[in-house]
Amino acid sequence: MRRNSFRIPIFLIILALLLPMIAACGSAEENEGSGGGGSSPTQTSSSASPSTGGGSAEATKGTIKIYSSWPLTGSSQKLGQDMVNAVRMAIEDHNNGVAAGYKIEYIPLDDATAAQGTWDAGKEAENANSVVADPDAMVYIGTYNSGAAKISIPILNEAGMAMISPGNTYPGLTKDIEGVVEENEPDVYYPTGERTYCRVVPSDEIQGVAATWAKELGAEKVYVLHDTQLYGYGIAVVFEQTARELGLEVLGMEGIDYKASDYRALMTKIKGMDPDLIFFGGVTDTNAGKLVQDMRAVGMTDVMFMGPDGIFNDDFIRAAGPAAEGVYATFGGLPPSQLTGKGAEWYQRYKEKFNSEPDAYAVYAYEAASVVMQAIEKAGTKDRKAILDAIKSTKDFDGLLGTWSFTETCDTDSTKMSGNVVKDGKWEFVKQLGG
């Protein structure tokens, strides 16, 4: 008896097995072409990302670690966390966290201590030493405080590791400016003789425009205070020198004990000199809020108070409370709300992602991390020297802050400045001051 049987050709069986694999490969190629991982909550188009570098979204070569170091505790906690958020966004925006075939791992470090309430020299040294000992670490993003950079730059320099700062503005870290920096600066920070430090934020010698703005606001007599730290003293000197050149009467200049609990005696003395404006060279962490409170408490309600970008953050408003109203602050750039193009797009994405306004320095943290990602892509290898050289050669970088380049000293060539004031409990942009 003959049986009727149906046999499936072997090539049809093979084709059936391969079809799902072919479809999966096609889907992966589409995702890779759009920057990798279309479902990522922070995925952006190429127009929103400073650099895609043409790199693959697949990590095949291993891991590269990027560390950061700035205060994550104390009165600058929000500022520090916003900067961490921004770095993470920049890394994700670049091929979903992959550069030159390496998966980028980001580790944020805290250089503040509860005992200090601000950055601590011992903690910063500990951070820098631990990073250079990690063979996977290629770049150190930091610091926020210029005094902290003074500690870590030489450590990283001897290890040949790139350091890029989103916050240091003291000129002496990179430049020799007579009357502003110390005699042995900046060479003392580079024991190998090679520069390993860059910054994406303008340095303080352009902060003289703060005195110009003070004069525009109607100030004729000013008193200058500073917190005795590297950044605060340096910026106070620039303000004082410019004020005299502009014909303002400088009633005095002195440093404060930033750990003091009361400044009423100091403010009573200054009140007797009848100033129009008090300028403070310092940061929120060095008791800027208490200074303003005690200035108001002794009756100087009509005297203007101005500080630099070190107080241009929400932490200052919280520290000063209602006394913050009407306080002026300059900033080395434009605040996030005033950015255009890519900067404006990033600003909206940040607010949607974290449901809060980003600190002004979050923009620079994003910019610094974006430069690093581009440099890793350009270097194409897990090598500290190659990545350092790629960072230093950054030219015509098209980022959130517009188009800018690093100079021979590895400073940004941007000179934008802005003036801001606390109004109704929030910082409000007033005008562009320079650049």
C-alpha positions as CSV (number, residue, x, y, z in Angstrom):
1,M,0.0,0.0,0.0
2,R,1.4,3.4,-1.0
3,R,1.4,6.2,1.6
4,N,1.0,9.8,0.5
5,S,3.6,11.9,2.4
6,F,4.5,15.7,2.5
7,R,8.1,16.6,2.9
8,I,9.3,20.2,3.6
9,P,12.3,21.2,1.5
10,I,15.4,21.7,3.8
11,F,16.1,25.2,2.5
12,L,12.6,26.3,3.7
13,I,13.4,25.1,7.2
14,I,16.7,27.0,7.2
15,L,15.0,30.1,5.9
16,A,12.3,29.9,8.7
17,L,15.0,29.7,11.3
18,L,17.0,32.7,9.9
19,L,14.1,35.1,9.4
20,P,13.9,36.2,13.1
21,M,17.6,36.8,13.2
22,I,17.6,38.9,10.0
23,A,14.7,41.0,11.4
24,A,16.6,41.5,14.7
25,C,19.8,42.6,12.9
26,G,17.8,45.1,10.8
27,S,16.2,46.6,13.9
28,A,19.6,46.9,15.6
29,E,21.1,48.7,12.6
30,E,18.2,51.1,12.6
31,N,18.7,51.9,16.3
32,E,22.4,52.3,15.8
33,G,21.9,54.7,12.9
34,S,19.7,56.9,15.1
35,G,22.3,57.2,17.9
36,G,21.6,53.9,19.6
37,G,18.8,52.9,21.9
38,G,15.8,54.8,20.6
39,S,13.9,54.0,23.8
40,S,16.4,55.7,26.1
41,P,14.7,58.6,28.0
42,T,17.5,61.0,27.4
43,Q,18.1,60.0,23.7
44,T,18.4,63.0,21.5
45,S,18.8,63.8,17.8
46,S,22.2,64.7,16.5
47,S,21.3,68.3,16.6
48,A,20.9,68.2,20.4
49,S,24.1,66.3,21.0
50,P,27.4,68.2,20.8
51,S,29.1,65.3,19.1
52,T,28.2,61.9,17.9
53,G,31.7,61.3,16.6
54,G,30.5,58.6,14.2
55,G,31.2,56.0,16.8
56,S,29.3,52.8,17.3
57,A,26.7,52.5,20.0
58,E,28.0,49.1,20.8
59,A,30.8,48.7,23.4
60,T,33.3,46.2,22.1
61,K,36.6,47.4,23.6
62,G,35.9,47.4,27.3
63,T,35.3,50.2,29.8
64,I,36.7,53.7,30.3
65,K,36.0,55.5,33.6
66,I,35.4,59.2,34.1
67,Y,35.4,60.6,37.6
68,S,34.3,64.0,38.9
69,S,35.0,65.7,42.1
70,W,33.1,68.6,43.8
71,P,30.9,69.2,46.8
72,L,27.9,66.8,47.1
73,T,27.2,67.6,50.8
74,G,26.8,70.8,52.7
75,S,25.3,74.0,51.4
76,S,26.3,73.4,47.8
77,Q,24.5,70.0,47.7
78,K,22.0,70.9,45.0
79,L,24.6,72.6,42.9
80,G,26.8,69.5,43.0
81,Q,24.0,67.1,42.3
82,D,22.8,69.2,39.3
83,M,26.3,69.0,37.9
84,V,26.3,65.2,38.3
85,N,23.0,65.1,36.5
86,A,24.4,67.1,33.7
87,V,27.5,64.9,33.3
88,R,25.3,61.8,33.1
89,M,23.1,63.5,30.4
90,A,26.2,64.4,28.3
91,I,27.5,60.8,28.5
92,E,24.1,59.3,27.6
93,D,23.6,61.8,24.8
94,H,26.8,60.7,23.1
95,N,25.9,57.3,21.5
96,N,24.1,56.2,24.6
97,G,27.2,56.2,26.8
98,V,29.7,54.7,24.3
99,A,32.7,56.4,22.8
100,A,35.2,54.9,20.3
101,G,33.8,51.4,21.2
102,Y,34.3,51.8,25.0
103,K,31.5,51.8,27.5
104,I,31.8,55.0,29.6
105,E,31.4,54.5,33.3
106,Y,30.9,57.7,35.4
107,I,31.8,57.9,39.1
108,P,31.0,61.1,40.9
109,L,33.1,61.8,44.0
110,D,32.4,64.2,46.9
111,D,35.2,66.5,48.0
112,A,33.3,68.1,50.8
113,T,33.0,66.9,54.4
114,A,30.3,67.3,57.0
115,A,32.9,68.8,59.4
116,Q,34.0,71.5,57.0
117,G,30.6,72.1,55.4
118,T,32.5,72.7,52.2
119,W,35.3,71.3,50.1
120,D,38.2,69.8,52.1
121,A,41.8,69.7,51.0
122,G,42.5,66.3,52.5
123,K,39.3,64.9,50.8
124,E,40.2,66.4,47.5
125,A,43.8,64.9,47.6
126,E,42.3,61.6,48.5
127,N,39.9,61.7,45.5
128,A,42.7,62.6,43.1
129,N,45.1,60.0,44.4
130,S,42.4,57.2,44.2
131,V,41.5,58.2,40.6
132,V,45.1,58.1,39.3
133,A,45.5,54.7,40.9
134,D,42.6,53.3,38.8
135,P,44.0,52.0,35.5
136,D,40.6,52.4,33.9
137,A,40.4,56.1,34.8
138,M,41.2,58.4,31.9
139,V,39.7,61.8,32.8
140,Y,39.0,63.8,36.0
141,I,36.2,66.3,35.7
142,G,36.6,68.9,38.4
143,T,36.8,70.8,40.6
144,Y,34.2,73.4,41.4
145,N,36.3,75.3,43.9
146,S,39.6,76.8,42.7
147,G,41.3,76.1,46.0
148,A,40.5,72.4,45.5
149,A,42.0,72.5,42.0
150,K,45.2,73.8,43.5
151,I,45.4,70.5,45.4
152,S,44.5,68.1,42.6
153,I,46.1,69.5,39.5
154,P,49.7,68.5,40.5
155,I,48.6,65.0,41.5
156,L,46.9,64.5,38.1
157,N,49.7,66.2,36.3
158,E,52.3,63.7,37.6
159,A,50.0,60.9,36.4
160,G,49.6,62.4,33.0
161,M,45.8,62.5,33.4
162,A,43.5,65.1,31.9
163,M,41.6,67.3,34.3
164,I,38.8,69.5,32.9
165,S,36.9,71.9,35.1
166,P,33.4,73.2,34.8
167,G,33.8,75.6,37.7
168,N,37.3,76.9,38.5
169,T,37.7,80.6,37.6
170,Y,40.9,81.7,39.5
171,P,43.3,82.9,36.8
172,G,46.5,81.7,38.4
173,L,45.6,78.0,37.7
174,T,46.5,78.6,34.0
175,K,47.7,82.2,33.6
176,D,50.4,84.6,34.8
177,I,48.6,87.9,35.3
178,E,50.6,90.6,37.2
179,G,48.9,91.8,40.3
180,V,46.2,89.1,40.3
181,V,48.1,85.8,40.7
182,E,51.0,84.7,42.9
183,E,54.6,84.9,41.7
184,N,55.1,81.1,41.1
185,E,51.7,80.6,39.3
186,P,50.7,78.8,37.2
187,D,53.9,76.7,36.8
188,V,53.9,75.5,40.4
189,Y,50.8,73.3,39.6
190,Y,52.5,71.4,36.7
191,P,55.6,69.6,38.1
192,T,56.0,67.6,34.8
193,G,56.2,70.8,32.8
194,E,53.3,69.8,30.6
195,R,49.8,71.3,30.9
196,T,47.2,68.7,31.8
197,Y,44.4,71.0,33.0
198,C,41.7,72.8,31.0
199,R,38.5,74.6,31.9
200,V,35.3,75.4,30.0
201,V,34.4,78.4,32.2
202,P,35.9,81.9,31.7
203,S,38.5,82.9,34.3
204,D,38.1,85.8,36.7
205,E,40.2,88.5,35.1
206,I,37.1,89.4,33.0
207,Q,35.1,89.8,36.3
208,G,36.1,93.4,36.4
209,V,32.9,94.1,34.6
210,A,31.2,93.6,38.0
211,A,32.6,96.9,39.1
212,T,31.4,98.5,35.8
213,W,27.9,97.1,36.5
214,A,28.1,98.4,40.1
215,K,28.7,101.9,38.8
216,E,25.8,101.5,36.3
217,L,23.6,100.6,39.2
218,G,24.5,103.9,40.9
219,A,27.2,102.9,43.4
220,E,29.8,105.5,44.2
221,K,31.2,104.1,47.4
222,V,31.9,100.4,47.8
223,Y,33.3,98.1,50.5
224,V,35.0,94.8,49.4
225,L,34.9,91.6,51.5
226,H,36.4,88.2,50.6
227,D,36.5,84.8,52.2
228,T,40.4,84.6,52.2
229,Q,40.3,81.5,49.8
230,L,42.0,81.4,46.4
231,Y,38.9,82.1,44.4
232,G,37.3,84.6,46.7
233,Y,40.4,86.7,47.3
234,G,41.4,86.7,43.6
235,I,38.0,87.9,42.5
236,A,37.9,90.6,45.2
237,V,41.2,91.9,44.0
238,V,40.0,92.2,40.4
239,F,36.8,94.0,41.5
240,E,38.8,96.4,43.8
241,Q,41.3,97.3,41.1
242,T,38.7,97.9,38.5
243,A,36.5,99.9,40.9
244,R,39.4,102.3,41.5
245,E,40.1,102.6,37.8
246,L,36.5,103.5,37.2
247,G,36.6,106.3,39.9
248,L,34.6,104.5,42.6
249,E,35.6,105.1,46.2
250,V,36.8,101.9,47.8
251,L,36.1,102.4,51.5
252,G,38.0,99.2,52.5
253,M,38.8,95.6,51.7
254,E,39.2,92.8,54.2
255,G,38.8,89.1,54.6
256,I,36.3,87.4,56.8
257,D,36.3,84.3,59.0
258,Y,33.9,82.2,56.9
259,K,33.2,79.9,59.9
260,A,32.0,82.7,62.1
261,S,28.4,82.6,63.4
262,D,27.9,86.3,63.4
263,Y,29.0,89.3,61.3
264,R,27.0,92.1,62.9
265,A,30.0,93.9,64.4
266,L,31.6,93.9,61.0
267,M,28.5,95.1,59.3
268,T,28.0,97.8,61.9
269,K,31.5,99.1,61.2
270,I,30.8,99.2,57.4
271,K,27.5,100.9,57.9
272,G,29.2,103.8,59.6
273,M,31.2,104.4,56.4
274,D,27.9,104.8,54.4
275,P,28.6,102.5,51.5
276,D,26.3,102.2,48.4
277,L,27.4,98.6,47.8
278,I,29.2,95.8,49.5
279,F,31.0,93.3,47.2
280,F,31.8,89.8,48.5
281,G,34.4,87.7,46.9
282,G,33.4,84.2,47.9
283,V,30.9,81.4,47.5
284,T,27.7,80.2,49.2
285,D,29.7,77.7,51.3
286,T,31.8,80.4,52.9
287,N,28.8,82.0,54.7
288,A,27.6,84.4,52.0
289,G,24.0,84.0,53.2
290,K,24.8,84.9,56.8
291,L,26.7,88.0,55.6
292,V,23.6,89.3,53.8
293,Q,21.4,88.5,56.7
294,D,23.5,90.5,59.1
295,M,24.0,93.3,56.7
296,R,20.2,93.7,56.6
297,A,19.9,93.1,60.4
298,V,22.0,96.2,61.2
299,G,19.9,98.4,59.1
300,M,21.6,98.4,55.7
301,T,18.4,97.7,53.9
302,D,19.0,100.1,51.0
303,V,22.7,99.1,50.5
304,M,23.3,96.9,47.5
305,F,25.0,93.5,47.9
306,M,26.9,91.9,45.0
307,G,28.8,88.7,44.6
308,P,30.4,86.7,41.9
309,D,29.2,83.4,40.3
310,G,30.1,81.6,43.5
311,I,26.8,82.8,45.0
312,F,24.8,82.5,41.8
313,N,22.9,79.3,42.9
314,D,19.7,78.3,44.6
315,D,21.7,77.2,47.7
316,F,22.5,80.9,48.4
317,I,18.9,81.9,48.3
318,R,18.0,79.2,50.8
319,A,20.9,80.2,53.0
320,A,20.1,83.9,53.0
321,G,16.3,83.5,53.2
322,P,14.3,86.7,52.7
323,A,17.5,88.8,53.0
324,A,18.5,87.5,49.6
325,E,16.0,89.6,47.8
326,G,17.7,92.2,45.7
327,V,21.1,90.6,45.8
328,Y,23.1,90.9,42.6
329,A,25.5,88.3,41.1
330,T,27.6,88.1,38.1
331,F,28.2,84.9,36.2
332,G,30.8,83.8,33.7
333,G,28.3,83.1,30.9
334,L,24.6,83.1,30.4
335,P,22.2,81.4,32.9
336,P,20.5,78.3,31.5
337,S,17.2,80.1,30.9
338,Q,18.9,82.5,28.5
339,L,20.6,79.9,26.3
340,T,19.6,79.6,22.6
341,G,19.8,76.7,20.1
342,K,21.2,73.5,21.6
343,G,21.5,75.2,25.0
344,A,17.8,76.0,25.0
345,E,16.9,72.5,24.0
346,W,19.0,71.0,26.7
347,Y,17.5,73.4,29.3
348,Q,14.0,72.1,28.5
349,R,15.1,68.5,28.5
350,Y,16.8,68.9,31.9
351,K,13.7,70.5,33.5
352,E,11.5,67.7,32.1
353,K,13.8,64.9,33.2
354,F,14.6,66.2,36.8
355,N,11.5,68.4,37.4
356,S,13.7,71.3,38.5
357,E,15.7,74.3,37.3
358,P,19.3,73.4,36.6
359,D,22.0,75.3,38.5
360,A,24.0,77.6,36.2
361,Y,27.1,75.4,36.5
362,A,25.2,72.4,35.3
363,V,25.6,73.8,31.8
364,Y,29.4,73.9,32.2
365,A,29.4,70.3,33.6
366,Y,27.5,69.1,30.6
367,E,29.9,71.0,28.3
368,A,33.0,69.6,30.0
369,A,31.7,66.0,29.8
370,S,30.8,66.5,26.1
371,V,34.3,67.7,25.4
372,V,35.6,64.6,27.1
373,M,33.3,62.3,25.1
374,Q,34.4,63.9,21.8
375,A,38.1,63.6,22.8
376,I,37.7,59.9,23.6
377,E,36.1,59.4,20.2
378,K,38.9,61.3,18.5
379,A,41.7,59.5,20.4
380,G,40.1,56.2,19.6
381,T,42.1,54.4,22.3
382,K,42.2,53.9,26.1
383,D,45.3,56.0,26.6
384,R,45.6,58.9,29.0
385,K,48.1,60.8,26.9
386,A,46.1,60.4,23.7
387,I,42.8,61.6,25.4
388,L,44.6,64.5,27.0
389,D,46.0,65.6,23.7
390,A,42.6,65.3,22.1
391,I,41.0,67.5,24.8
392,K,43.7,70.2,24.6
393,S,43.2,70.4,20.8
394,T,39.5,71.1,21.1
395,K,38.7,73.8,18.5
396,D,35.4,75.3,17.3
397,F,33.4,73.2,19.7
398,D,29.7,73.5,18.9
399,G,28.1,73.0,22.3
400,L,25.4,74.4,24.6
401,L,27.4,77.6,25.1
402,G,27.8,78.3,21.4
403,T,31.0,77.8,19.4
404,W,34.3,78.1,21.3
405,S,37.9,76.9,21.4
406,F,40.6,76.2,23.9
407,T,43.5,78.6,23.9
408,E,47.2,77.8,24.3
409,T,46.7,77.8,28.1
410,C,43.6,75.5,27.7
411,D,41.2,78.2,28.7
412,T,38.0,78.8,26.8
413,D,38.1,81.8,24.5
414,S,34.5,82.7,25.5
415,T,34.2,86.0,27.4
416,K,30.5,86.1,28.0
417,M,29.3,87.5,31.3
418,S,25.8,88.1,32.7
419,G,24.3,90.1,35.5
420,N,21.5,88.6,37.7
421,V,19.4,89.6,40.6
422,V,17.2,87.8,43.2
423,K,13.6,88.7,42.6
424,D,10.6,87.1,44.3
425,G,12.9,84.4,45.8
426,K,14.5,83.4,42.4
427,W,17.5,84.4,40.4
428,E,16.4,86.6,37.4
429,F,18.6,87.5,34.4
430,V,19.2,91.2,34.1
431,K,21.6,91.7,31.2
432,Q,24.7,90.5,29.4
433,L,27.8,92.2,30.7
434,G,30.5,91.2,28.3
435,G,31.5,88.9,25.5
